[in-house]
């Protein structure tokens, strides 16, 4: 009885020192590739659904579409139920979340000890600040938070019944939120009884108030109240003044006129969002939404025809490069980037749901079909390849082709070339060695220079030559004489 194991097959290939990557190919059910000299290997189960890989600069695994883990020398990332969940660590900083159940972040010092962190596992949270202050809470019963939401301290009891927030020497008490607030401090003070009345003042800076929100609102700059203020009696009239800039709205938000003589600015919306016009010294913008729109500025020009159906943008950068984008409906996009010598450095053509093509200089990638509607790298990683029947990648010195989840594979680089139709047929070669086999190694041949060996039952053999005396002319002659 003969027992054939992947370990034994790999050991035999290494013993013969043929310098070829070892493959065990039962695609799309199972596939292994390993190169001991380069310290790289990859394992696939069920096509794109389960993948494990390792190389000298990264390692990881994927259980699509649920989980993905990748680690490099500087960064580690774990995706789970993406886009709902993600964990990421880089340069001592970590963050994680699973919407809406938990989220957190932490930062480590040079001594690899936690210096600052926040953890939230609904409804409990806790953490520590850079200065060593600890905080915790059980939402909505009780909690204290430091250095979050732009505040130095936030405390709540039976939220929204009682909340106290502190920033600098100022504090705000809200009970219950958002109906009553009291603010006191050297930078701000005032009161809010929503939606009836509000009056808050920042001494020497600004003052704001409302009556029967949102119908009457007012805000003004105390340093220059006539040249910087907002005044609204909604929906009938609103006015904003900031220096020489003036904006007036009638039946807000439908009709608006704005101007600024400093840069010859004129803006008209009548009615918003259907008709919009703006012009100044450097730009022109006209829209008859949703039929047609046009914008021209020094670094950006764009237009659209039947909004969301067709649009074109051209963006110019300071280094002389230009990025041109064409969009068709929501999910199809064509992009081209050229450098200051008008040479194409980047191309992208994504026609949903047909195909996706990307090229950076002499390297390109192609996939068919492209069922995934979202052009987001993480979503494409987790979901995109599940639907790809054909996938191609080419660089200046390497590339691959995969068809029907790897039923047909072609990998090549500057040192090696590999083709295979699952376990039915495969061929490999480099500068010195050629190899082909049928049924995964049931029968094949290896050629190394003038040396040739057949593969029978997954093992290279040479004893067949001695059986038939083909490598010994003297023995062949003796055999012929004796027979006669």
C-alpha positions as CSV (number, residue, x, y, z in Angstrom):
1,X,0.0,0.0,0.0
2,X,1.4,3.4,-1.0
3,X,0.5,6.5,1.0
4,X,1.1,9.9,-0.6
5,X,1.1,13.0,1.6
6,X,1.7,16.7,0.7
7,X,4.7,16.7,3.1
8,X,6.3,13.8,1.3
9,X,5.7,15.3,-2.1
10,X,7.3,18.6,-1.1
11,X,10.2,16.8,0.5
12,X,10.9,14.8,-2.7
13,X,10.8,18.0,-4.8
14,X,13.3,19.7,-2.5
15,X,15.6,16.6,-2.4
16,X,15.9,16.8,-6.2
17,X,17.0,20.4,-5.8
18,X,15.1,21.5,-8.9
19,X,14.6,25.1,-7.5
20,X,11.0,25.1,-8.5
21,X,8.0,26.3,-6.4
22,X,6.1,23.4,-5.1
23,X,2.4,23.2,-6.0
24,X,-0.4,20.9,-4.8
25,X,-3.3,21.8,-7.0
26,X,-6.9,20.5,-6.6
27,X,-8.5,23.8,-7.6
28,X,-11.0,25.2,-6.9
29,X,-11.3,22.9,-3.8
30,X,-7.8,23.0,-2.5
31,X,-4.5,24.6,-3.6
32,X,-1.0,25.0,-2.0
33,X,2.1,26.8,-3.3
34,X,5.4,26.9,-1.4
35,X,8.9,28.2,-2.0
36,X,11.2,27.4,0.9
37,X,14.2,29.4,-0.5
38,X,12.0,32.6,-0.6
39,X,10.1,31.7,2.7
40,X,6.7,32.1,1.0
41,X,3.6,30.0,0.9
42,X,-0.1,30.2,0.1
43,X,-3.0,27.9,0.9
44,X,-6.5,28.2,-0.6
45,X,-9.7,26.3,0.2
46,X,-12.9,26.5,-1.8
47,X,-11.6,29.1,-4.3
48,X,-11.5,32.6,-2.8
49,X,-13.4,31.8,0.4
50,X,-10.5,30.6,2.6
51,X,-6.9,31.8,2.1
52,X,-3.7,31.6,4.2
53,X,-0.5,33.2,3.1
54,X,3.0,34.1,4.3
55,X,6.1,35.9,2.8
56,X,9.2,37.5,4.2
57,X,7.4,40.9,4.7
58,X,3.8,40.0,5.4
59,X,1.4,37.3,6.5
60,X,-2.4,36.8,6.9
61,X,-5.5,34.9,6.2
62,X,-9.0,35.5,4.8
63,X,-12.4,33.8,5.6
64,X,-14.5,35.7,3.0
65,X,-16.8,37.5,3.4
66,X,-16.6,37.4,7.2
67,X,-13.0,37.8,8.4
68,X,-9.6,39.0,7.2
69,X,-6.3,39.4,9.0
70,X,-3.0,40.9,7.7
71,X,0.2,41.7,9.4
72,X,3.3,43.5,8.1
73,X,6.4,44.8,10.0
74,X,4.7,48.1,10.9
75,X,1.0,47.4,10.7
76,X,-1.6,44.8,11.7
77,X,-5.3,44.8,10.6
78,X,-8.3,42.6,11.3
79,X,-11.6,43.0,9.5
80,X,-14.7,41.3,10.8
81,X,-18.2,41.7,9.3
82,X,-16.8,44.7,7.5
83,X,-17.8,47.5,7.2
84,X,-19.4,47.0,10.6
85,X,-16.2,45.8,12.4
86,X,-12.5,46.6,12.2
87,X,-9.3,46.4,14.4
88,X,-6.1,48.1,13.4
89,X,-2.7,48.7,15.0
90,X,0.1,50.8,13.8
91,X,3.1,52.6,15.5
92,X,1.8,51.6,19.0
93,X,-1.7,53.0,18.3
94,X,-4.7,50.6,18.2
95,X,-8.4,51.2,17.4
96,X,-11.3,48.8,17.1
97,X,-15.1,48.9,16.6
98,X,-18.1,46.8,15.9
99,X,-21.1,49.0,15.1
100,X,-23.2,49.5,17.2
101,X,-21.9,47.3,20.0
102,X,-18.4,48.4,20.9
103,X,-15.5,50.6,20.0
104,X,-12.1,51.5,21.6
105,X,-8.6,52.8,21.1
106,X,-5.3,52.7,22.9
107,X,-1.8,54.1,22.6
108,X,1.4,52.5,23.9
109,X,4.5,54.2,25.2
110,X,8.1,53.4,24.1
111,X,8.3,50.9,27.1
112,X,5.3,49.1,25.5
113,X,3.0,50.0,28.4
114,X,-0.5,51.4,27.8
115,X,-0.5,55.2,28.2
116,X,-3.9,56.2,26.9
117,X,-6.9,54.1,26.0
118,X,-10.7,54.1,25.7
119,X,-12.9,51.0,25.5
120,X,-16.7,50.9,24.9
121,X,-18.7,47.6,25.1
122,X,-22.3,48.5,25.2
123,X,-23.5,49.7,27.6
124,X,-20.2,49.8,29.6
125,X,-17.1,52.0,28.9
126,X,-13.8,52.8,30.6
127,X,-10.4,54.3,29.9
128,X,-7.4,56.3,30.9
129,X,-6.1,59.7,29.7
130,X,-2.5,60.7,28.9
131,X,-2.2,62.3,32.4
132,X,-3.3,59.1,34.1
133,X,-6.9,60.0,34.9
134,X,-9.2,56.9,34.8
135,X,-12.8,57.1,33.8
136,X,-15.7,54.7,33.4
137,X,-19.5,54.6,32.9
138,X,-22.6,52.5,32.3
139,X,-24.8,54.3,29.8
140,X,-27.3,55.8,30.4
141,X,-27.1,55.3,34.2
142,X,-23.8,57.0,35.1
143,X,-20.5,58.0,33.5
144,X,-17.5,60.3,33.3
145,X,-15.4,60.9,30.2
146,X,-12.2,63.0,29.8
147,X,-10.8,64.6,26.7
148,X,-13.6,63.6,24.3
149,X,-16.0,65.5,21.9
150,X,-13.9,68.6,22.3
151,X,-14.5,68.8,26.1
152,X,-12.1,68.4,29.0
153,X,-14.7,66.5,31.0
154,X,-18.2,65.1,30.5
155,X,-20.4,63.6,33.2
156,X,-23.9,62.2,33.0
157,X,-26.4,60.8,35.4
158,X,-29.5,59.0,34.1
159,X,-28.9,60.6,30.7
160,X,-30.6,62.7,29.3
161,X,-31.9,63.8,32.7
162,X,-28.5,65.3,33.8
163,X,-25.3,66.2,31.9
164,X,-22.4,68.4,32.9
165,X,-19.6,69.3,30.4
166,X,-16.4,71.2,31.2
167,X,-13.9,72.9,28.9
168,X,-11.3,75.2,30.4
169,X,-12.8,77.1,33.3
170,X,-16.3,76.9,31.7
171,X,-19.0,74.4,32.4
172,X,-22.5,73.6,31.0
173,X,-25.3,71.9,32.9
174,X,-28.1,70.3,30.9
175,X,-31.2,68.8,32.5
176,X,-32.8,67.3,30.7
177,X,-31.1,67.3,27.3
178,X,-31.7,69.2,25.0
179,X,-34.4,71.3,26.7
180,X,-32.6,73.2,29.4
181,X,-28.9,74.3,29.6
182,X,-27.1,76.7,31.9
183,X,-23.6,77.8,30.9
184,X,-21.1,79.7,33.2
185,X,-17.5,80.6,32.9
186,X,-15.1,83.4,31.8
187,X,-15.2,82.4,28.1
188,X,-19.0,81.7,27.8
189,X,-22.1,82.2,29.9
190,X,-25.8,82.1,29.2
191,X,-29.0,80.0,29.3
192,X,-31.0,77.9,26.8
193,X,-34.7,76.8,27.1
194,X,-35.2,74.9,23.9
195,X,-37.1,75.6,21.7
196,X,-38.4,78.8,23.4
197,X,-35.3,80.9,24.1
198,X,-31.5,81.0,24.1
199,X,-29.0,83.7,25.0
200,X,-25.3,82.9,25.2
201,X,-22.4,85.4,25.3
202,X,-18.6,84.9,24.9
203,X,-17.4,88.2,26.4
204,X,-15.5,90.4,23.8
205,X,-16.0,87.8,21.1
206,X,-19.6,86.9,20.1
207,X,-23.2,86.8,21.2
208,X,-26.0,84.5,20.0
209,X,-29.7,84.1,20.7
210,X,-32.9,82.5,19.4
211,X,-36.6,82.9,20.1
212,X,-39.0,80.1,19.2
213,X,-36.2,78.1,17.4
214,X,-35.7,77.9,14.4
215,X,-37.9,80.9,13.5
216,X,-35.8,83.7,14.9
217,X,-32.0,83.4,15.3
218,X,-29.3,86.0,15.7
219,X,-25.5,85.9,16.1
220,X,-23.0,88.8,16.0
221,X,-19.4,89.6,16.5
222,X,-19.0,91.9,19.5
223,X,-15.8,93.4,18.2
224,X,-17.4,94.6,15.0
225,X,-21.2,94.0,15.2
226,X,-22.1,95.9,12.1
227,X,-19.6,94.1,9.9
228,X,-20.0,90.5,11.2
229,X,-23.4,89.1,12.1
230,X,-26.2,86.6,11.2
231,X,-29.9,87.4,11.4
232,X,-32.8,85.1,10.5
233,X,-36.5,85.2,10.6
234,X,-37.3,81.9,9.1
235,X,-38.6,81.0,6.6
236,X,-39.2,84.6,5.4
237,X,-35.8,86.3,5.5
238,X,-32.2,85.6,6.6
239,X,-29.1,87.8,6.3
240,X,-25.4,87.1,6.9
241,X,-22.6,89.7,6.8
242,X,-18.9,89.0,7.1
243,X,-16.8,92.0,6.2
244,X,-17.7,92.9,2.6
245,X,-19.5,89.6,2.1
246,X,-23.3,89.8,2.2
247,X,-25.8,87.0,1.8
248,X,-29.6,87.3,1.8
249,X,-32.2,84.5,1.7
250,X,-35.9,84.8,1.0
251,X,-38.3,81.9,1.8
252,X,-35.2,80.0,3.1
253,X,-33.6,77.8,1.7
254,X,-35.1,78.3,-1.7
255,X,-34.0,81.8,-2.8
256,X,-30.6,83.3,-2.0
257,X,-28.4,86.2,-3.3
258,X,-24.8,86.8,-2.1
259,X,-22.1,89.2,-3.2
260,X,-18.6,90.3,-2.3
261,X,-17.0,93.2,-4.2
262,X,-13.5,92.2,-2.9
263,X,-13.3,89.3,-5.4
264,X,-16.3,90.2,-7.6
265,X,-18.3,87.4,-6.1
266,X,-22.0,86.9,-7.2
267,X,-24.1,84.0,-6.1
268,X,-27.7,83.3,-7.0
269,X,-30.0,80.4,-6.0
270,X,-33.5,80.7,-7.4
271,X,-34.9,78.3,-6.3
272,X,-32.4,76.1,-4.5
273,X,-31.3,73.4,-5.4
274,X,-32.6,73.6,-9.0
275,X,-31.0,76.8,-10.3
276,X,-27.6,77.9,-9.0
277,X,-25.2,80.5,-10.3
278,X,-21.9,81.8,-8.9
279,X,-19.0,83.8,-10.3
280,X,-15.9,85.5,-9.0
281,X,-12.5,86.5,-10.3
282,X,-11.3,82.9,-10.6
283,X,-14.3,80.6,-11.0
284,X,-17.7,80.1,-12.7
285,X,-20.4,77.7,-11.5
286,X,-23.8,77.1,-13.2
287,X,-26.4,74.4,-12.4
288,X,-29.8,73.6,-13.8
289,X,-30.3,70.6,-11.5
290,X,-30.7,67.7,-12.1
291,X,-30.3,68.2,-15.9
292,X,-26.9,69.9,-16.3
293,X,-24.2,71.6,-14.3
294,X,-20.8,73.2,-15.0
295,X,-17.9,74.5,-12.8
296,X,-14.6,76.0,-13.9
297,X,-11.9,77.0,-11.4
298,X,-8.1,77.4,-11.6
299,X,-7.4,73.9,-10.2
300,X,-10.8,72.2,-10.9
301,X,-13.2,72.0,-13.8
302,X,-16.3,69.7,-13.9
303,X,-19.6,69.2,-15.5
304,X,-22.5,66.8,-15.3
305,X,-25.4,65.8,-17.5
306,X,-28.5,64.4,-15.9
307,X,-27.1,64.3,-12.3
308,X,-25.8,60.9,-11.2
309,X,-25.9,59.6,-14.8
310,X,-22.9,61.2,-16.3
311,X,-20.2,63.6,-14.9
312,X,-16.6,64.6,-15.7
313,X,-14.0,66.2,-13.3
314,X,-10.5,67.4,-14.1
315,X,-8.3,68.3,-11.1
316,X,-4.9,70.1,-11.5
317,X,-2.2,69.8,-8.8
318,X,0.8,72.0,-7.9
319,X,3.3,69.5,-9.3
320,X,1.7,69.8,-12.8
321,X,-0.1,66.5,-12.7
322,X,-3.7,66.2,-13.8
323,X,-6.4,63.8,-12.6
324,X,-9.3,63.3,-15.0
325,X,-12.4,61.4,-13.9
326,X,-15.5,60.3,-15.8
327,X,-18.5,58.8,-13.9
328,X,-21.4,56.8,-15.4
329,X,-24.3,56.3,-13.0
330,X,-23.3,55.7,-9.4
331,X,-20.9,52.8,-9.6
332,X,-19.0,53.1,-12.9
333,X,-15.9,55.3,-13.2
334,X,-12.9,56.0,-15.5
335,X,-9.9,57.8,-14.1
336,X,-6.6,58.9,-15.8
337,X,-3.7,60.7,-14.1
338,X,-0.9,62.3,-16.1
339,X,2.4,63.9,-14.9
340,X,3.8,67.3,-15.8
341,X,5.2,65.7,-19.0
342,X,1.7,64.5,-20.1
343,X,2.7,60.9,-19.5
344,X,0.0,58.6,-18.1
345,X,1.0,57.3,-14.7
346,X,-2.3,55.9,-13.5
347,X,-5.5,54.5,-15.2
348,X,-8.7,53.1,-13.8
349,X,-11.7,51.8,-15.7
350,X,-14.5,50.4,-13.5
351,X,-17.7,49.6,-15.5
352,X,-20.1,48.0,-13.1
353,X,-21.2,45.2,-13.2
354,X,-18.9,44.1,-16.1
355,X,-15.2,44.6,-15.2
356,X,-12.6,46.5,-13.2
357,X,-9.2,47.6,-14.5
358,X,-6.4,49.4,-12.9
359,X,-2.9,50.4,-14.2
360,X,0.0,52.2,-12.4
361,X,2.8,52.8,-14.9
362,X,3.6,49.3,-16.3
363,X,1.6,47.3,-13.7
364,X,-2.1,46.5,-14.2
365,X,-4.9,44.4,-12.7
366,X,-8.1,43.2,-14.3
367,X,-11.2,41.4,-12.9
368,X,-14.4,40.2,-14.6
369,X,-17.2,40.5,-13.7
370,X,-17.3,43.3,-11.1
371,X,-20.5,42.6,-9.1
372,X,-19.4,44.5,-6.0
373,X,-20.9,48.0,-6.4
374,X,-18.6,49.8,-3.9
375,X,-15.2,51.0,-5.0
376,X,-13.7,50.7,-1.5
377,X,-10.4,48.6,-1.1
378,X,-11.6,46.8,2.1
379,X,-15.0,45.9,0.6
380,X,-13.4,44.8,-2.6
381,X,-11.0,42.6,-0.5
382,X,-13.8,41.0,1.4
383,X,-16.4,40.6,-1.3
384,X,-15.0,41.4,-4.7
385,X,-13.0,38.3,-5.6
386,X,-15.9,36.0,-4.6
387,X,-17.6,37.0,-7.9
388,X,-14.6,37.3,-10.1
389,X,-14.6,34.6,-12.9
390,X,-11.4,36.0,-14.4
391,X,-8.6,37.8,-12.6
392,X,-5.3,39.1,-14.2
393,X,-2.3,40.9,-12.7
394,X,0.9,42.0,-14.5
395,X,3.9,43.8,-13.3
396,X,7.3,44.5,-15.0
397,X,8.7,41.1,-13.8
398,X,5.8,39.0,-12.5
399,X,2.1,38.3,-13.0
400,X,-0.8,35.8,-12.6
401,X,-4.0,34.7,-14.3
402,X,-6.8,33.0,-12.5
403,X,-10.0,31.6,-14.1
404,X,-13.0,30.1,-12.5
405,X,-11.6,30.5,-8.9
406,X,-8.3,29.0,-9.9
407,X,-9.5,26.1,-12.0
408,X,-7.0,27.5,-14.5
409,X,-3.9,29.2,-13.1
410,X,-0.8,30.8,-14.6
411,X,1.9,32.4,-12.4
412,X,5.1,33.7,-13.7
413,X,8.1,35.9,-12.6
414,X,11.6,36.5,-13.9
415,X,12.8,33.2,-12.6
416,X,9.8,30.8,-13.0
417,X,6.7,30.0,-15.0
418,X,3.8,27.8,-13.8
419,X,0.5,26.8,-15.7
420,X,-2.1,24.4,-14.4
421,X,-5.6,23.2,-15.1
422,X,-6.5,22.0,-11.6
423,X,-5.0,18.6,-11.0
424,X,-5.4,17.5,-14.6
425,X,-2.3,19.0,-16.1
426,X,0.5,21.4,-14.9
427,X,3.8,22.6,-16.3
428,X,6.7,24.4,-14.6
429,X,10.0,25.8,-15.8
430,X,12.8,28.1,-14.9
431,X,16.2,28.7,-16.6
432,X,17.5,25.2,-15.8
433,X,14.5,23.0,-15.2
434,X,11.3,22.0,-17.0
435,X,8.6,19.9,-15.5
436,X,5.2,18.7,-16.6
437,X,2.8,16.2,-15.0
438,X,-0.7,14.8,-15.4
439,X,-3.2,14.1,-12.6
440,X,-1.1,16.0,-10.0
441,X,2.0,13.8,-10.5
442,X,0.6,10.4,-11.4
443,X,2.7,10.7,-14.5
444,X,5.1,13.4,-15.8
445,X,8.6,14.3,-16.7
446,X,11.4,16.5,-15.4
447,X,14.2,17.9,-17.5
448,X,17.3,19.4,-16.0
449,X,19.9,20.2,-18.7
450,X,20.6,16.8,-20.4
451,X,19.2,14.9,-17.5
452,X,15.6,13.6,-17.9
453,X,13.5,11.8,-15.4
454,X,10.0,10.5,-15.5
455,X,7.5,11.0,-12.7
456,X,5.5,7.9,-11.8
457,X,3.1,7.8,-8.8
458,X,4.3,11.3,-7.7
459,X,8.0,10.4,-7.4
460,X,10.8,11.1,-9.9
461,X,12.5,7.9,-11.0
462,X,15.5,6.9,-13.2
463,X,15.6,3.1,-12.8
464,X,13.6,2.6,-16.0
465,X,16.7,3.4,-18.0
466,X,18.7,0.7,-16.4
467,X,15.9,-1.8,-16.8
468,X,16.1,-1.4,-20.6
469,X,19.9,-0.8,-20.6
470,X,19.4,2.5,-22.5
471,X,22.2,4.2,-20.7
472,X,24.8,1.3,-21.1
473,X,25.7,0.3,-24.7
474,X,28.0,-2.5,-23.6
475,X,25.3,-4.2,-21.6
476,X,22.9,-3.7,-24.4
477,X,25.2,-5.5,-26.8
478,X,25.8,-8.4,-24.4
479,X,22.2,-8.8,-24.0
480,X,21.6,-9.0,-27.8
481,X,24.4,-11.7,-28.2
482,X,23.2,-13.9,-25.4
483,X,19.7,-13.8,-26.7
484,X,20.9,-14.9,-30.2
